[in-house]
Amino acid sequence: MMSVHPRITIESDKRDGKPCIRGMRITVNDVLGWLAHGMTEEEILEEHPGLEKEDFAAVYAFAADVADTAYGGR
């Protein structure tokens, strides 16, 4: 079972219901993709001033829960 992530929101009318950061149109997957392509947290924050440093911990925790759930954890 996934834990609660107050900084991650899911709204059916926003980004096709994908998990977003604090109601913005930036998805968890957007952030993970930017990181996977080599951007640093600092670079992402500069390009997306609506994001906050604490959002990264929420993205990592959410992704970890999704991966754990997908592979039979918890």
ZAKOLFI-236496 format. One record per residue: residue in one letter; residue number from 0; x, y, z of N, C-alpha, C in turn. Coordinates in steps of 0.2 Angstrom, whole numbers, plus 5000, padded with zeros to 4 digits. Layout:
// residues N
[pt "a", NUM, [X, Y, Z], [X, Y, Z], [X, Y, Z]]
...
This chain:
// residues 74
[pt "m", 0, [5004, 4994, 5000], [5000, 5000, 5000], [5004, 5006, 5000]]
[pt "m", 1, [5003, 5011, 4996], [5007, 5017, 4995], [5005, 5022, 5001]]
[pt "s", 2, [5011, 5025, 5003], [5010, 5030, 5009], [5007, 5037, 5006]]
[pt "v", 3, [5005, 5041, 5010], [5002, 5047, 5008], [5008, 5052, 5006]]
[pt "h", 4, [5007, 5056, 5001], [5012, 5061, 4999], [5009, 5067, 4998]]
[pt "p", 5, [5009, 5071, 5003], [5005, 5078, 5002], [5007, 5082, 4997]]
[pt "r", 6, [5013, 5082, 4995], [5016, 5086, 4989], [5014, 5083, 4982]]
[pt "i", 7, [5011, 5077, 4982], [5010, 5074, 4976], [5002, 5074, 4975]]
[pt "t", 8, [5000, 5077, 4970], [4992, 5077, 4969], [4991, 5073, 4962]]
[pt "i", 9, [4985, 5071, 4962], [4982, 5067, 4956], [4975, 5070, 4955]]
[pt "e", 10, [4974, 5073, 4949], [4968, 5076, 4947], [4967, 5074, 4940]]
[pt "s", 11, [4961, 5071, 4939], [4959, 5068, 4933], [4959, 5073, 4927]]
[pt "d", 12, [4958, 5080, 4929], [4958, 5085, 4923], [4964, 5088, 4922]]
[pt "k", 13, [4969, 5086, 4925], [4976, 5089, 4925], [4981, 5083, 4923]]
[pt "r", 14, [4984, 5085, 4917], [4990, 5080, 4914], [4987, 5073, 4914]]
[pt "d", 15, [4981, 5072, 4912], [4978, 5065, 4911], [4978, 5061, 4917]]
[pt "g", 16, [4978, 5065, 4923], [4977, 5061, 4930], [4984, 5058, 4932]]
[pt "k", 17, [4989, 5061, 4929], [4996, 5059, 4931], [4998, 5062, 4938]]
[pt "p", 18, [5002, 5059, 4942], [5004, 5062, 4948], [5008, 5068, 4947]]
[pt "c", 19, [5006, 5074, 4950], [5009, 5080, 4949], [5012, 5083, 4955]]
[pt "i", 20, [5016, 5088, 4955], [5019, 5091, 4961], [5014, 5097, 4963]]
[pt "r", 21, [5011, 5096, 4969], [5007, 5102, 4972], [5002, 5105, 4968]]
[pt "g", 22, [4999, 5101, 4963], [4993, 5104, 4959], [4996, 5107, 4953]]
[pt "m", 23, [5002, 5108, 4952], [5005, 5111, 4946], [5004, 5106, 4940]]
[pt "r", 24, [5006, 5108, 4934], [5006, 5104, 4929], [5013, 5100, 4927]]
[pt "i", 25, [5017, 5100, 4932], [5023, 5097, 4932], [5022, 5090, 4935]]
[pt "t", 26, [5024, 5085, 4932], [5022, 5078, 4934], [5029, 5075, 4938]]
[pt "v", 27, [5027, 5070, 4942], [5033, 5066, 4945], [5037, 5064, 4939]]
[pt "n", 28, [5034, 5061, 4934], [5038, 5058, 4928], [5042, 5064, 4925]]
[pt "d", 29, [5040, 5070, 4924], [5044, 5075, 4921], [5050, 5076, 4925]]
[pt "v", 30, [5049, 5077, 4932], [5055, 5078, 4936], [5060, 5072, 4936]]
[pt "l", 31, [5058, 5066, 4936], [5062, 5060, 4936], [5066, 5060, 4929]]
[pt "g", 32, [5062, 5062, 4924], [5065, 5062, 4917], [5071, 5067, 4916]]
[pt "w", 33, [5069, 5073, 4919], [5075, 5078, 4919], [5081, 5076, 4923]]
[pt "l", 34, [5080, 5073, 4928], [5085, 5070, 4932], [5089, 5064, 4929]]
[pt "a", 35, [5085, 5060, 4925], [5088, 5055, 4922], [5092, 5057, 4916]]
[pt "h", 36, [5090, 5063, 4913], [5094, 5066, 4907], [5100, 5070, 4910]]
[pt "g", 37, [5101, 5070, 4916], [5107, 5073, 4919], [5106, 5080, 4922]]
[pt "m", 38, [5100, 5083, 4922], [5099, 5089, 4925], [5100, 5088, 4933]]
[pt "t", 39, [5103, 5093, 4936], [5103, 5093, 4943], [5097, 5096, 4946]]
[pt "e", 40, [5096, 5095, 4953], [5090, 5098, 4956], [5091, 5106, 4955]]
[pt "e", 41, [5097, 5108, 4956], [5097, 5116, 4956], [5095, 5118, 4949]]
[pt "e", 42, [5097, 5115, 4944], [5096, 5117, 4937], [5088, 5117, 4936]]
[pt "i", 43, [5085, 5111, 4938], [5078, 5111, 4938], [5074, 5116, 4941]]
[pt "l", 44, [5077, 5118, 4947], [5074, 5123, 4951], [5074, 5130, 4948]]
[pt "e", 45, [5080, 5131, 4944], [5081, 5137, 4940], [5076, 5138, 4935]]
[pt "e", 46, [5075, 5132, 4931], [5071, 5132, 4925], [5063, 5132, 4927]]
[pt "h", 47, [5062, 5130, 4933], [5055, 5129, 4935], [5054, 5132, 4942]]
[pt "p", 48, [5054, 5139, 4943], [5054, 5142, 4949], [5048, 5141, 4954]]
[pt "g", 49, [5043, 5138, 4951], [5037, 5135, 4955], [5039, 5129, 4960]]
[pt "l", 50, [5044, 5126, 4958], [5046, 5120, 4962], [5050, 5122, 4968]]
[pt "e", 51, [5050, 5118, 4973], [5053, 5119, 4979], [5058, 5113, 4980]]
[pt "k", 52, [5063, 5115, 4984], [5068, 5109, 4985], [5065, 5103, 4988]]
[pt "e", 53, [5060, 5104, 4993], [5057, 5099, 4996], [5053, 5094, 4991]]
[pt "d", 54, [5051, 5097, 4986], [5047, 5093, 4981], [5051, 5087, 4978]]
[pt "f", 55, [5058, 5087, 4978], [5062, 5082, 4976], [5061, 5076, 4980]]
[pt "a", 56, [5061, 5077, 4987], [5060, 5071, 4992], [5054, 5068, 4991]]
[pt "a", 57, [5048, 5072, 4989], [5042, 5069, 4988], [5042, 5065, 4982]]
[pt "v", 58, [5045, 5067, 4976], [5046, 5064, 4970], [5049, 5057, 4971]]
[pt "y", 59, [5055, 5057, 4975], [5058, 5051, 4976], [5054, 5046, 4980]]
[pt "a", 60, [5051, 5049, 4986], [5047, 5044, 4990], [5041, 5041, 4986]]
[pt "f", 61, [5038, 5045, 4982], [5032, 5043, 4978], [5035, 5037, 4973]]
[pt "a", 62, [5040, 5039, 4970], [5043, 5034, 4965], [5045, 5027, 4968]]
[pt "a", 63, [5048, 5028, 4974], [5050, 5022, 4978], [5043, 5018, 4980]]
[pt "d", 64, [5038, 5021, 4982], [5032, 5018, 4984], [5029, 5014, 4978]]
[pt "v", 65, [5029, 5018, 4972], [5026, 5015, 4966], [5030, 5009, 4964]]
[pt "a", 66, [5037, 5009, 4964], [5041, 5004, 4962], [5040, 4998, 4967]]
[pt "d", 67, [5039, 4999, 4973], [5038, 4994, 4978], [5032, 4991, 4977]]
[pt "t", 68, [5027, 4994, 4976], [5020, 4992, 4975], [5020, 4987, 4969]]
[pt "a", 69, [5023, 4990, 4963], [5023, 4986, 4957], [5026, 4980, 4957]]
[pt "y", 70, [5031, 4979, 4962], [5035, 4973, 4962], [5033, 4969, 4969]]
[pt "g", 71, [5027, 4970, 4971], [5025, 4965, 4977], [5027, 4967, 4984]]
[pt "g", 72, [5030, 4973, 4985], [5032, 4975, 4991], [5026, 4977, 4996]]
[pt "r", 73, [5027, 4978, 5002], [5023, 4980, 5007], [5016, 4977, 5006]]
